Amino acid sequence: MAVNLRAPDPAQLPAVAGVELGIAMAGVRKANRKDLLVVRLAPGTAIAGVFTRNRFCAAPVVLAKKHLGNPVRALVVNTGNANAGTGADGVKRALQVCKALAAALGCRPAQVLPFSTGVIMEPLPVERIVAGLPAAVADLRAANWASAAEAIMTTDTVAKAASARVKLSTGPATVTGIAKGSGMIRPDMATMLGFVATDAKVARPALQRMTRAAADQSFNAITVDGDTSTNDAFICLATGKGPAARSKKDLDALAGAIAGVAQTLAQAIVRDGEGATKFVTVRIEGGRSAAECRKVAYAIAHSPLVKTAFFASDPNLGRILAAIGYAGVAGLDATKVDLYLDEVLVAKGGSRHAAYREEQGAAAMKKPEFTVRALLNRGRAAATVWTCDLSFDYVKINAEYRS
């Protein structure tokens, strides 16, 4: 059962001028479910993206990266089939989808970005997707964000969407986004699929910097199971139909809003982690660099032994200290490390704190949300990662994924 989740409220997802979304049931893998999304963009929309670093990246990732430099007019997203591990034939099939949508919208195939998610190493059912495109195009509406969030789900138990308003010197701008993901979540980059749009006017180089920064603060700061997907993509769109981000103050404000929406979406992915019952913040402080703090945070957050202890509400502190020790931080002095569960000091100077009682740790870990905080006491840097527990249901969900 997922933790602290609720479906997005369409009333809380303001439309973004210059963006229209259309949904269809194409039967890509299963009948009678939303599995196809088309997004039409106004001419002149700036677009930026970051993608998976998995060397077995999917065919749509290859094609989307290739098309990204063009004046993009549309996105097309299918669930149920990842079109990954499909070689040259997969790229050919993804391009067929781009050609079909381009013909329907009156643009060039190179102006369409394709995205897929689902089962790996199966041929993309192009004929079903192409047959579903007319319905998706006919459904194109500016207020379709909540339905779009549902259309990109796979093993997700709830749709993920978020929005914010940001005041620029030239007027208020809207930032709205959706994401999907609940398994195969790890940085490089850990989003599965995420799309954030704003009506602000901003140059593409600046938008690319904002996108990378937002990914690092959100999707690259979460882990569910330590697996990096073949299909990860995070796309930011700026239609320019609203106020212009002209000054550094404007750019910083817009970057903050995009990062805030991305972080909300990323945390929703962790809360919806496959079989997750706990949402855990791992905070590492007192490092010599943010990079070494992240190493330690991920050593804790990736450890199956730590994550199963989270599930059992078992304050098995040795597992956490062991993860800190093998994180690969050169010169780390274990005798200076302090460890907290929420506000409870459980280890001081690398060993059990004299005043700590195990029932205190158990009480902290029984909560649906809690924080593991470690102080390395060797510098001033810090880093935060969000993760979840590892439950029986994680095994069950993934064992039955293709059935």
C-alpha positions in Angstrom: 0.0 0.0 0.0 1.4 3.4 -1.0 2.1 6.0 1.6 0.2 9.3 2.1 -0.9 9.6 -1.5 -3.9 11.1 -3.2 -4.9 11.6 -6.8 -4.3 15.0 -8.3 -7.2 17.4 -8.1 -7.9 18.8 -11.6 -9.0 22.1 -10.1 -5.4 22.4 -8.6 -3.7 21.9 -12.0 -4.0 25.2 -13.9 -3.6 25.0 -17.6 -0.4 26.3 -19.3 -1.1 28.6 -22.2 0.3 27.0 -25.4 0.0 23.4 -24.2 -2.8 21.0 -25.1 -3.0 17.4 -24.0 -5.1 14.5 -25.5 -5.5 11.0 -24.1 -6.7 7.8 -25.7 -7.1 4.1 -24.9 -4.9 2.4 -27.6 -4.7 -1.1 -26.1 -0.9 -1.0 -26.2 -0.7 -3.8 -23.7 -4.1 -4.0 -22.0 -7.5 -3.0 -23.2 -9.7 -0.3 -21.6 -7.0 1.8 -19.9 -5.6 5.2 -20.8 -2.2 4.4 -22.3 -1.6 7.1 -25.0 -0.9 10.8 -24.5 -0.4 13.4 -27.2 0.9 16.9 -26.2 0.6 19.7 -28.8 2.9 22.8 -28.3 2.5 26.3 -29.5 5.0 27.4 -32.1 8.1 28.9 -30.6 8.0 26.7 -27.4 11.4 26.3 -25.9 12.2 22.7 -24.8 14.9 21.2 -22.7 15.5 17.7 -21.3 17.7 15.3 -19.4 17.7 11.6 -20.1 18.7 8.2 -18.6 22.4 7.4 -18.5 21.7 3.7 -18.9 23.8 2.5 -21.9 20.8 0.3 -22.9 18.7 3.4 -23.4 15.4 2.9 -25.2 14.7 3.7 -28.8 12.4 6.6 -28.0 15.2 8.1 -25.8 17.6 7.9 -28.8 15.1 9.6 -31.1 13.9 12.2 -28.6 17.5 13.3 -27.9 18.1 13.5 -31.7 14.9 15.6 -32.2 15.4 17.8 -29.2 17.4 20.5 -31.1 14.5 21.1 -33.5 11.5 23.5 -33.1 9.4 20.8 -31.3 5.7 20.9 -31.8 4.5 17.7 -30.1 5.2 14.9 -27.7 3.7 11.4 -27.9 3.8 9.0 -24.9 2.8 5.4 -24.7 2.7 3.1 -21.7 2.6 -0.7 -21.7 5.7 -1.1 -23.9 9.1 0.5 -23.3 10.5 -0.1 -26.8 13.9 -0.8 -25.1 16.3 -3.5 -26.0 14.7 -3.5 -29.5 17.7 -2.3 -31.6 17.4 -0.6 -34.9 13.9 -1.9 -35.4 12.8 -0.1 -32.2 14.1 3.2 -33.5 12.2 2.5 -36.8 9.0 1.9 -35.0 9.3 5.0 -32.8 9.9 7.0 -35.9 6.8 5.5 -37.5 4.8 6.9 -34.5 6.4 10.3 -35.0 5.5 10.3 -38.7 1.9 9.4 -38.0 1.5 12.1 -35.4 3.3 14.7 -37.5 0.9 14.0 -40.4 -2.1 14.5 -38.1 -0.8 17.7 -36.6 0.7 19.2 -39.8 4.4 19.3 -38.7 7.5 17.4 -39.5 8.4 14.0 -37.8 11.6 15.6 -36.5 9.4 18.0 -34.5 7.9 15.2 -32.5 9.5 13.7 -29.4 8.5 10.1 -28.6 8.4 8.6 -25.1 7.6 5.0 -24.0 7.4 3.1 -20.7 6.5 -0.4 -19.9 7.8 -3.9 -20.6 11.4 -4.1 -22.0 12.5 -6.2 -25.1 9.1 -6.4 -26.7 8.4 -4.9 -30.2 6.4 -1.6 -30.0 2.9 -2.3 -31.3 3.0 0.6 -33.8 -0.3 -0.3 -35.4 -2.2 0.1 -32.1 -0.6 3.3 -31.3 -1.1 4.8 -34.7 -4.8 3.7 -34.6 -5.2 5.4 -31.3 -3.7 8.7 -32.3 -6.9 10.2 -33.9 -8.8 9.8 -30.6 -5.9 11.4 -28.7 -5.7 14.3 -31.1 -9.5 14.8 -31.0 -9.2 15.0 -27.2 -6.6 17.8 -27.2 -7.5 20.3 -24.5 -5.6 22.7 -22.3 -7.2 21.5 -19.1 -6.3 17.8 -19.5 -3.4 17.6 -17.1 -5.0 15.3 -14.5 -6.1 12.9 -17.2 -2.7 13.1 -18.8 -1.1 12.1 -15.4 -3.3 9.0 -15.4 -2.4 8.1 -19.0 1.4 7.8 -18.3 1.0 5.4 -15.3 2.3 1.8 -15.4 2.7 0.2 -11.9 1.9 3.5 -10.3 -1.0 3.3 -7.9 -2.0 6.9 -8.2 -1.4 9.7 -10.8 1.3 12.3 -10.0 0.8 16.0 -10.8 1.8 19.3 -9.3 1.6 23.0 -10.1 2.9 26.3 -8.8 2.5 30.0 -9.6 5.5 32.2 -9.6 5.6 36.0 -9.6 8.0 37.5 -12.2 8.7 41.2 -12.7 6.6 41.0 -15.9 3.7 39.2 -14.3 2.6 35.8 -12.8 3.7 32.6 -14.5 2.3 29.1 -14.3 4.3 25.9 -13.8 2.5 22.6 -14.1 3.9 19.1 -14.3 3.2 15.4 -14.3 5.4 12.3 -13.7 5.1 8.6 -13.5 7.2 6.0 -11.7 7.2 3.7 -8.8 9.9 1.1 -9.6 13.3 1.0 -11.4 14.0 4.3 -9.6 17.5 5.5 -9.1 19.5 8.6 -10.1 21.0 9.0 -13.6 18.2 10.0 -13.7 15.5 8.7 -11.6 12.2 9.9 -12.9 11.0 7.3 -15.4 9.0 10.0 -17.1 8.4 13.6 -16.1 7.0 16.6 -18.0 6.9 20.2 -16.6 5.5 23.1 -18.6 5.5 26.9 -18.0 3.9 29.7 -19.9 6.9 31.9 -19.1 9.2 33.1 -21.9 12.7 32.0 -21.4 15.6 31.2 -23.8 16.4 27.5 -24.3 19.9 27.6 -22.9 18.6 29.1 -19.6 15.8 26.5 -19.6 18.3 23.7 -20.0 20.2 24.9 -17.0 17.0 25.1 -15.0 16.0 21.5 -16.1 19.4 20.0 -15.1 19.3 21.9 -11.8 15.7 20.8 -11.1 16.6 17.1 -11.9 19.5 17.2 -9.5 17.3 18.6 -6.7 14.5 16.1 -7.3 14.6 13.1 -9.6 18.3 12.6 -9.0 17.7 12.7 -5.3 15.4 9.7 -5.0 15.7 5.9 -5.0 13.1 3.1 -4.7 15.1 0.1 -5.6 18.5 1.2 -7.0 17.7 0.3 -10.6 18.2 2.9 -13.4 15.5 2.6 -16.1 16.3 2.4 -19.8 13.6 5.0 -20.5 14.1 7.9 -18.0 13.3 11.3 -19.4 12.6 14.7 -17.8 11.3 17.4 -20.1 10.7 21.0 -19.5 8.7 23.3 -21.8 8.4 27.0 -21.9 5.7 28.2 -24.3 6.4 32.0 -24.0 2.7 32.7 -23.9 3.0 34.4 -20.5 5.4 36.8 -18.9 9.1 37.0 -19.9 11.8 36.0 -17.5 14.2 38.9 -18.2 16.3 39.5 -15.1 18.4 37.2 -13.0 15.9 37.6 -10.3 13.2 36.4 -12.7 15.3 33.5 -13.9 16.1 32.4 -10.3 12.4 32.6 -9.3 11.3 30.5 -12.3 14.1 28.0 -11.7 12.9 27.7 -8.1 9.3 27.1 -9.1 10.3 24.4 -11.7 12.5 22.7 -9.1 9.7 22.9 -6.5 7.2 21.2 -8.8 9.8 18.6 -9.8 10.6 17.9 -6.2 7.0 17.4 -5.4 6.7 14.9 -8.3 9.8 13.1 -7.3 8.7 12.7 -3.7 5.3 11.4 -5.0 7.3 8.7 -6.9 9.0 7.6 -3.7 5.7 7.6 -1.7 4.3 5.4 -4.5 7.3 3.1 -4.6 6.3 -0.4 -5.4 5.0 -2.0 -2.2 6.2 1.0 -0.1 4.8 1.6 3.4 7.4 4.1 4.6 8.6 7.4 3.2 12.2 8.0 4.5 14.3 11.2 4.3 18.0 10.4 4.5 19.9 13.6 5.5 23.8 13.6 5.6 25.5 16.6 7.2 29.0 17.6 8.1 30.7 16.3 5.0 33.6 17.8 3.1 31.5 18.0 -0.1 27.9 17.5 -1.2 29.2 14.6 -3.4 30.5 12.6 -0.5 27.3 13.3 1.5 25.3 11.9 -1.4 27.5 8.8 -1.5 26.7 8.1 2.1 23.0 8.9 1.7 22.7 6.5 -1.3 24.6 3.8 0.5 21.9 3.9 3.2 19.0 4.4 0.8 20.0 1.6 -1.5 20.8 -1.1 1.1 18.3 -3.9 1.0 19.1 -4.7 4.6 18.5 -1.2 5.7 15.3 -0.9 3.6 13.9 -4.2 5.0 14.6 -2.9 8.5 12.6 0.2 7.6 9.7 -2.1 6.6 9.9 -4.1 9.9 10.3 -0.9 12.0 13.4 -2.6 13.3 16.0 -0.1 14.5 18.9 -2.4 13.5 21.5 0.4 13.7 24.4 -1.8 12.6 23.0 -2.0 9.1 22.9 1.8 8.8 26.4 2.3 10.3 27.7 -0.4 8.0 26.3 1.4 4.9 27.9 4.6 6.0 31.2 2.7 6.4 31.2 1.1 2.9 30.0 4.2 1.1 33.5 4.9 -0.2 34.3 8.2 1.6 38.1 8.4 1.8 39.4 9.1 5.2 36.1 8.9 7.0 36.6 8.6 10.8 33.9 6.3 12.1 34.6 7.5 15.7 33.2 10.9 14.8 29.9 9.9 13.2 26.6 10.6 14.9 23.3 9.1 13.9 19.7 10.2 14.5 16.3 8.7 13.8 14.1 11.8 13.7 15.3 13.7 16.8 16.5 10.6 18.7 20.3 10.4 19.0 20.9 6.7 18.5 24.7 6.6 17.9 27.3 9.1 19.2 31.0 8.9 18.0 30.3 5.8 16.0 28.8 3.7 18.7 25.5 3.3 20.5 24.6 6.5 22.5 24.5 5.7 26.2 21.0 7.2 26.7 19.4 5.6 23.7 16.7 3.0 24.2 15.7 0.7 21.4 12.0 1.4 21.9 12.7 5.0 20.9 14.1 3.9 17.6 11.3 1.5 17.0 8.7 4.3 17.7 10.4 6.6 15.1 10.5 3.9 12.5 6.9 2.9 12.9 5.8 6.2 11.6 4.8 6.4 7.9 7.4 9.1 7.4 10.6 9.6 9.3 14.2 10.9 8.9 17.6 9.2 9.1 20.2 11.9 9.8 23.9 11.2 10.0 26.6 13.8 11.0 30.0 13.0 9.5 31.6 15.9 11.5 34.3 16.5 8.9 33.1 19.5 7.0 30.1 21.8 6.3 28.5 20.2 3.3 25.2 18.3 3.3 22.9 16.4 1.0 19.4 14.9 1.2 17.9 11.8 -0.5 14.4 10.4 -0.3 13.7 6.7 -0.3 11.2 4.1 0.9 11.2 0.7 2.5 11.4 -2.7 0.8 8.3 -4.8 1.5 6.9 -8.2 0.6 4.7 -6.5 -2.0 7.7 -5.2 -3.9 8.7 -8.8 -4.7 5.1 -9.7 -5.5 4.6 -6.7 -7.8 7.8 -7.3 -9.8 7.4 -11.1 -9.9 4.0 -10.6 -11.5 4.9 -7.5 -13.7 4.4 -9.2 -17.0 1.4 -11.4 -16.1 
